[in-house]
C-alpha cells in the first residue's frame, strides 16, 4: 500500500512538473515573439490578438484579391508583413526560430509554403530577396484604376 501511495505521489509530481514546463515554454515562446517583432504595433493593420488569431485569413484574402481581381494593396500584403516584422540585415531565414514567421509556425508545428516563391527578408535586403517581378501576381498594382 505504501509503495502504491509513493508511486501515485511521484506520478502526480511528474504530471505537475510537465504542466509547469509546458506553461513556461508557452510564456518563453510568447516572449521570444515580442523580442523578434519590431516595435511597430501602432502601425500594424490590426491589433496583436486579432493578427495572431486571423492573420492567415487576411493573407489568403489579399492573395485572392491580387490573383483573381488584380488588386494589389499594402494592407494585408505578405511583402509588407515581412518588411515590418523581419529585421533588416538579419541572418535569420524562414525556418530559423529567430525569423518572425518561423518563431510561431515552428512552435505550433504548422507548415507553410509562402517562402518557396516569396522573399523571407525585407525589401531593402536585395542580396537575400527573391526577384519576384517575374511573377504576374506579384506585380505592383493598386486598387486605383483597376476595373472590376
N, C-alpha and C positions, 0 to 999 in steps of 0.2 A: 504493500500500500504506500509506503514511504517512497519507494522508487517511482511509482506512478505519479505521485504528487510532485516529485522533483522533476520528472520528465515534462509534466504539464507546465510547471513553472519555467523551465528552460524554453519550452515551445512558445509560451506567452512572451517571454523576453525576446526571443528571436523575431516573432511577428511584430512586436512593438519597435524593435530596432530597425527592421526592414522598412516599416512605415515611416519612421523618422528619417531614414536615409532618402527614401523616395521624396518626401516633402522637402527636404533640404536641397535635393538636386533640382527640383522644380524652381525653388527660390533662386538658386545659383544660375540656372538657365535664364530665368527672367532678368536677373541682374546682368548677365552677360549680354543679353539683347540690348539693355539700356546703354551699356558701355559701347556696343558696336554701332548703334544708331546715332546719327548726328542729332544735335540739339536743334531740330527744325520742326518740332511738333506743332508749333503755331502756324506753320505754313503747309502742313500736310492736308490732303484732301478730305480727311475725316479724323475723328479722334482715335486715339490708340486702341481703345477697346473695340470700336467698330472695325478698324482695319485688321486687327488680329482675328476677328471672327469672320469677316466677309471679304477680305482682300481678293481672294480668288474669283469671286463672282464679279467684282469690279473689273479685274484684269480681263476676264473672259468676255464681259460685256463690251469693253473697249476694243478687244480683238475683233469681235463680231461686227461692231460699227465700222472698224477700219477695213476689214476684209470684204464685207458684203455691201457697205454703203460708201466706201471711200472716204469716210470722215476720220480725220486724224487730229486729235486734240491732246493736250498735255495732261488733262485732269487725272486720268487713270492709266496713263501710259507706262508700260514696263520700263521704258528708257528713262522716264522722269523719276520713277521709283529708285532705279539704280543710281542715277545722278545725285539723288538726295541722300540715300541711305548707305551707299558704299563709299568709304573714304577714298579720296583721290590718291593715286600712287600707292595704294595698299598692295601688299604682296598676296593677300588672300584672294583665292579664286573660288568660284562656286564649287561646293563640295567640302571646302575647309570650314571648320566650325567658326572661324573668325569672319567669314563672309556673312553679311546681314541675312540674306535669304537662307543660307545653309544652316545658320545657327538654330533656327526654328525647325526647318524641314528635316534636318538630321535628327534632332531631338524627338520629333514626332514620327520619325520613320516614314516620311512622305516623299515620294519620288516625283520630281518634275522634269520636264524636258525643254524648258524655255531656253536654256543656255546652250543647247546644241546648235542653235542658229543665232540667238541674240547675245549681245555683249554682256558680260558679267561685271564690267568695270564702267566707271563714269565716262562721259563723252570726252573729257579733256585728256584722258589716258589713252591716246591714239595708239600707242605702242601695243596695248593689250586688247583693244576693242576690235570686234569683227567689222568688216566693211559690209554694212547692211544696205547700202544704197542700191545694190542689185536686186534686192528683194522687193517686189512690187507692193507688198502690203506694208512695207516699212518706209514708203515714200513720205516726204514731209508735207502732207496735205492738211488743210484745216477745214473747219466747218463752213467758213465763208466761201461763197461762190460754188458750193457743191449742191447740185440739184438732186432731188430725191425722186 
